[in-house]
Amino acid sequence: MVDEPLDLAAELAGTRLIAMITEPDAPGVPDVVRELGAAGLRAVELTLTTPTALDAVARVVATGATLVGAGTVRDRATARAAVEAGAHYLLTPGVLPEVLDEAGRLGVPVVCGAFTTTEVMDAWRLGAALVKLFPARLGGPEYTASLCMAFPDIPIVPTGGITAADLPEHFRAGAHAAALGRPLIGDALHSGDLAEVRTRTAELLDAVRAVRAR
């Protein structure tokens, strides 16, 4: 029996946050991911920015704590390798047709990076499950609002430079979800302070719920 394709937009509908881990080889990654999952976070991203990042993806998938995405996927071969390592979804830094094509062949969703209106439309046309507005700090919540108004049918995920302070504004602007790194995990990858992860995650999830309840 073939598994149903992952509906990533629906999976994110409850928590709306993706934890972005840009140091995949840090020894504390599996423990931090377990803590994020226990705190209710549904998805994490491990960026493929080190030679052994795919090994880290496999270790984190093995925890079973959350959905695990492989980020900064830039070519077809890396897309295949990430899925072989167990990644549930892929993220790209820009509109990369070969990655979207390979992901479609493999049956995994892609959060496709884009910034301009043309890139957003191209990403969606090529089969992105969600469109990652990157880097979101350049336009801020006002730019997120403009894109969400122009494309109400496309789930937009601001990523890159989002702070705890401006996170609610991106959701008021219409973002479907958002990806954050340090605002969620602080220094826990190195300090081992998992209580900090619990506190930060709870506060940000509460902030998102408060916006959505209005």
N, C-alpha and C positions, 0 to 999 in steps of 0.2 A: 504494500500500500504506500503510495507517494504522499509525503507530508504536504499539507497545505502551505502555499507560499506565505512568508511572513508579511503581515500587514503592519509595517513599521509605524505609519502614521497613527493607526488605531492603537498600537501598543504604547505609543507616547501620549495618548490622549489623557491618561490619568495623571501623570506626573509632569509632563511637558519639559523635562530637563534631561540633558545628556551630560555626563561627567567626562571631561576631556583630559586625558592623561598623556602628557607630552614627554614623559620620561619612562618609557615602557620597561626599561631594564632595571629600574630602581627596585631594590629587594622588597620594599614594602608594598608593591603594587597588588599582589593577591589579597593581602589583608585589608588594604584600603577598599578594594572592590567588594569584598565580602561585607564590609561595613556599609558601603553605599547601598548594596542590595538589601541589607537588613533594615536600613533606614527608609526603604521604600522606593529608591531610585530604580528605574526600569532599564536604563541603558548607559553604557560607557563606551568611550572611544579610546583606543590606543593608537597613537600616531606611529606610522612605520618610518621612523626617522633615525633608527639605529640598525646596525647589521643584524642584531639578534631579536628585533622587535617581533617577528613572527613567532618565535619561541614564547615570548611573553604573551602573545595573543592566545596561544594554545594553553598556557598555564592558567590564564584568567578564565577562558572558556570552561576549563575543567572544574573551576569552583562552582559553576552552576548558579552563581549569585545574581547575574543580570544578563541581558542581551549584550553581546560584545561586538563592537564595530571596529574594523581596521581603517584607520584614517590615513590621509595623504597617499592614497592609491593613485598612481599616475600612469600605469600601463597594464596591458592585458595579462602579462605574465604574473605581475604582482597581485592582480585581482584573483587569479587562479590559486596562487600560493596562499593568499589570505583565507580563501574559502576552504582550502585543504587543511589549514591550521585550525579551522572551526569557526571563523568569523561569521556572525549571523547577518551582518550587513557591511557595506563599504561606504567610505566617504572620500570624496575627491576635492582637491583644492580649486578646481575649475571645471569647465565643460570639456570632458574628455570622451569623445564618442566611442573609442575602443574599449574603455573601461565599462561604460554603460552597456555596450553590446555584449561583452563577456559576462557581465553580471546578469544580464537577461538570459543568456544561454545557461548560466549556472543556477538561475532561479533565486538570486539574492537581491534585496533592494539596495538602492544607492541613494545616499544623501549627496547630491551633486552641488559642488561649489559654483557660485555665480555672484556677480555684482551688478552688472548693468541690466536694463530691462531686456535687451536682446539676449543676453546670456541666460536670464531666467526663463525666457520662452524657449530657447534652444534646449536647456536642460530638461524641461518638462516634456517637450516634443520627443526627445530621445529616450524617455522612459524613466526619468528620475522619480523615486518614491516621494522625496521631499527635496526642496532646494535650499541649500546652505548659503545664506547671505554672508559673504566673507570678503574682506574683513569688516565686520559690522561696526566697529568703532569709527570708521571713516565717515559714515553717514549718520550714525546714531539712531535713536528711536524714530526721529522724524523721517529718515530715509526708509526705515522698516515700514512705517505707516504708509508712505507713498507706494511702495511695492505691494503691500497687502491690499491697498485700495485698488490698485491697477489689476491685480491678479487674485481676486477673492477665492478662486478655485484651486490655487496652488499653495500647498503648505510651506510656509517660509520659516527657516530656522536660523536666526541670527547667531553668528559665531565669530569669535575673535575680538578680544578686548572688552567683553561685556562685564560690568561690575555688578556687585550686589545692589548698589544704589540705583542703577539704571535698568536692571532686569525687569521690574514691574512695568516700566514705560514701554519696553518692547512688546510685552503682552497686551498692554492697553492699545498698542498700535496694530495688533492683530496677528502677532507671531504665533505659529502653531506650537513651536517648541524653541528652546535655546540651548546652546552648548557652552559650558563654562569649565574652567580649569581651577585655578587657585581659589576663586570665591567658594568653591565647594570643598576642596581637599586641603587648602592651606599648605602647610609644610609637612603634612602627615607622612608623605612618602619617605621622608628622611628622619623625622622626629619620632615616628611611630605613635603619635598621639591620635588614637582612633576616636577618642571622646570629642576631639575637635571636629572630626569628620561628621560625627553624629549631630553635633550642635549646628554646624554650618548647613548641613543638608536639611535638617528639620526647619531651620529658619527660612531657607530659600523656598522649600516646598510650601511652607505656610504663606510666604509672600505671593507665590504663584496662585495658590488657592484663593487668597483674598481678592486678587484682581479678577479671577474668573467668576467669583461669587457676585460681583457687582452687576 
